[in-house]
Amino acid sequence: MSDQPGLGSLTSKKGWVSISYDRTLWIPCLPAFPQGYDRESFFAEVAQLWWEASELPHTQVDVARLSAMLSELHQGIYGKIPCHLAFIHLPDPRLIPLVLYVGIWESTGERDEHLRLLCHADDAEAVERPVADEFATEKLGRGLRVIRYRHLPDGALYAGLGYAWRSDEYETDLLLSASSEDLARLQRAIPDIEAFARATSIIPQSELHG
């Protein structure tokens, strides 16, 4: 896991997350692999299962290609992207996998100001003013949703999507974020991302060891 640079945020000391995600849509891309697996063997098995579950025609080349993409994504997450957990959105194995990052940060500063900071709601480098709206769920309460557009160094346009909530009880700021150069791909994933958010709750860290 990695701390959020420039935001003064550290991993929450009191809170964590419980997520009842749809296992037909999301692949867990967690920091550690189940016992007996490494990165290659884990994603090779996931890719095989994903293609088989789709019931689409495929070859072992298709399976190997998907396995390689998933493995490469995992290599680029932990220690490089500020997050604690990650999940890959892949409702169809023919799609480009989309990573959803989960950051579980210690609360700091004034609530609304810090949630805006986490979601880059005031990003001065955005090509137009980011769109920020309230987004509430039954389990997380009132939060913030921000979508913004930026240019990469090579000039390509990409979209960034962020959702943030604060739990005063557990002194935790939760961030869900995703980005993609394929704007249509990200847009189509939004309903599933928001369902993921609604299935997420902040729990005390003590429950992890209960």
N, C-alpha and C positions, 0 to 999 in steps of 0.2 A: 504494500500500500504506500501511498505517497501523500504528503501534506500539500495543501493548496497553496501555491506560491503567491506571495504578494497580497494575500487577503488576511494574514494573521490567524489563519485557521489551523487547528490541530485536531487530530482524531478525537471524537467524543469519548469522554471518560465514563459516561453514565448510560448512553443510549446505543442501540443497534437497530437493525431492521428485521422484520419478519415479512416475507413476500410469498403470497399464494399465487404464483404466476402460472400462466397457461403453458404447460410443457409441450404443447404441439406448436407453439409459436416461438418460444424462447429457449436458447441453449445456454446453460450456465457456463460462464467463462471465469471461473473462480481462481484465486491466487494459488491454491494448492489442489492437486489432483487426488482422486480417490486412491486408496492403498492398492498397489499393484499396477498403477498406470503412470506413464509419463506423458508429456505433451503430445507426442506423436501417436502413441497408442490410444490415448483418450479420444483425440479428435478423429482418428481413423475409424474408431467404433461409432462415434457420433455421426460421422458422415454416412457410414453404411446404414445405420438405423434411420437417418433422416430421408435418404433416398428410398429405402424400402417402405417407410410409412407413407411417403407421397404417392406410391403406386404408379409413378411415372416411369416410362421407359428410360433405362440408364445403363451405362457400362461401368466397368471398374475404373476407366479413365475419368468418368464423371465423379465417382466416389473419391478418387485420389486428388482430383482438382479441388473439390470442396474441403477435404481434409487439410490440404496444404493452405488454403485460404484461412480456415479457422485457426490453424496453428500459427500462421503468420500474424493474425490479428492479436492472438494472446501474447505473443512475444513483444508486441508494441504497446501493451497496456501497463502492466504493473512496474512501478519505478519510473515510468515515463509519462503517464497521464495521472493527474491528481484524482485518485478515486480509491475506494476500498473494495468494491465488487463491480463486476461487469456481466452483462447478459447480451447475447447476440440474438437479434430479431431475424428470424428466417422462416416465414410461413410457407415458403416455396424454395426448394433447394436450387432452383435455377436463378434465384435472385442474388444480388450482391449482398452479403451479410452486413447488417447494420448494428453497431455496438451501442448499447445503452450503459452509461457509466453511473454508478451509485456512489455518492460521497456522503459520509456520515461524520459531520464536523462538529467540533465543540462550538457552542454558541458564543458569539462575541459581538459587542456593539449593539446599536439600536436595531430592533427586529427588521423593520421594513427596509432600512438603509442597507443592512447586510444581505438580506435576501436579494435585493436588486444587484448588489455587488457580485454575489455568487452566480446570478443568471446573466450578468453583463447587460443589464437593462439600460445602462447609460454608456454603452461602448462608443467611444468617440471615433473609432476606426470603421464602424459599420457604414455600409454604402447609403443607408437611409436610417432614420431613427428606428431603433428596435421597437417591436410591438409588445407591450407588456399588459397582461390582463390578470385578474384574480382567477385562481383555479383552486377549488376546494374539493376535498374528499371527506367521506364520513369518518375515516380512520385518522386522517392527518390534519383535518380542519382546513382553515383558510391558508392558502398559499399563493404563489406567484408563478405565472407562465410567461416566458419571453421567447420570441423568435427574432432572429437577427440575420443579416446577410453581410458577408465580408468577402474581400478578395484575398486569395492566396498570393504569395510572392510572385508566382508566374502569371498572375492576373485572373486565374480561374475563380469563379464565384462559388461560394459554398454557404449553406445555411446552418445556423446553430440553434438548437432548441434546448431550453432549460426550464426546470420546474424546481421550486424550492419551498420548504416549509420549516417552521421552528416549533420545537417542543420545549416549552418552558419547564415542564416537569422533569425532563431528562437532559436539559441544557444542551440540546442537540439541534443543529441545522442540517436538514437533509436536502441533498441536491441530486436530481436525475438529469442527465444531459446526453445529447446526441448531436452529431453533425454529419453532413454529407455534401459532396459536390453534386450528387444526383438529387436535385430538389424534389422531383416527383417521387422518388423512392422514400425520402424522408416524410413528405406530405402523406403518402399512403400509410406510413407506419404510425402516424399520430394517434388514430383510434386505439391501436394496440398498446402504445406507450401509455396512453391515459388510462386504459384498463389496468395495466401493470401498476400505475400509480395508485389506483383505487384499491388494489389488492395488497398494498404496502402499508405497514404500520410500524411505528417506532416503539421498541420494547426496551426494558431495562437490560443492561448487559448481564445482570445476574441470571436472567432466564437462559442464557446461552450455556450455562453450566449447571442448570437445575435438573 
